[in-house]
């Protein structure tokens, strides 16, 4: 049986942490909503338009 070592050897996966944060934002938005979130609402919570704009700027 392998057990993770105790101490300061933890590795942070920044992509996983970002995904967890986005999931948390979706959970908060869903719990505050009276009905199901629309696709547009989900995109707004996940800041999809901002990411697309940033990606477009990077391509230019």
Secondary structure as the mmCIF struct_conf table of DSSP 4:
data_model
#
loop_
_struct_conf.conf_type_id
_struct_conf.id
_struct_conf.beg_label_comp_id
_struct_conf.beg_label_asym_id
_struct_conf.beg_label_seq_id
_struct_conf.end_label_comp_id
_struct_conf.end_label_asym_id
_struct_conf.end_label_seq_id
HELX_LH_PP_P HELX_LH_PP_P1 UNK A 4 UNK A 5
BEND BEND1 UNK A 6 UNK A 8
HELX_RH_AL_P HELX_RH_AL_P1 UNK A 14 UNK A 32
BEND BEND2 UNK A 34 UNK A 35
HELX_LH_PP_P HELX_LH_PP_P2 UNK A 36 UNK A 38
HELX_RH_AL_P HELX_RH_AL_P2 UNK A 39 UNK A 46
TURN_TY1_P TURN_TY1_P1 UNK A 47 UNK A 47
HELX_RH_AL_P HELX_RH_AL_P3 UNK A 48 UNK A 59
#
